[in-house]
Amino acid sequence: MGFSYKEWVGPFYAPGTAANQMLGRYSTAFDTVELDTTFYAPPRAAFADKWRNETPDGFTFAAKVWQRITHELRFRDVQEDLALYLNAVDRLRPKLGPLLFQCPPDLTVDALPEFSALVAALPAGYRWAVEFRHRSWFIPEVRDLLTEANVALAGVDHNDLPRYLTPTADFLYVRLLGNRSRITSIGKVVKDRAEDVQRWAAEIQEALPSVDDAWVLVNNHYSGFSPHTVALLYEALGLAPPRFPAEAPPDLGPLFRSAGAG
């Protein structure tokens, strides 16, 4: 979930790494990142082109959907704004990955008619995921709607949400969020998450036979330093650990295809 953290210079990026070098060096360790900036506004063409050009073949960008759609319009009459957003993120192709609707915590299942209308009108050619922040959405009717439309119900690890991993699409989308109010440092581990990561790895492995692939994105506020959390996930999944740019020349290609950090 993001890559441009000055606190990562030293533990993840080599000392002296500038902000405009971070994405290219990040992509030597991980093959995906979730863009948070697209939540606040559709990306400008120059930025999207820069992100695409600075990353190697095979790298992919997951992107949060514009908050105007989820938080301001709350899924009502969104087609014009959704088209504007998609026109912007389409510049990331062929590196465009899943698009995530992150719902506000006060949006309840009372908005199901509007959400259902949106799902029915989603354009083809994209991979869609949704993260609900209110417990009222976790009902069979919503699960069935997502399954029929091949929209992934994001599995979330957050103190205010139920823990779940329910495949509703041909891919998994998992977000290890943590609690922003309890993690004050994002450059070092301040909370031991080894047991939590082991449980998630076991659930992901159990679900993998029913999907094509899995996206696992980690927030800095999960343990304090998300690259370390991802390294724990690699270990739990039986993969060799990622090599941080601070430990290797920055021009190495991506080594593994599993998870992203932020």
Disulfide bonds with the S-S distance in Angstrom:
none
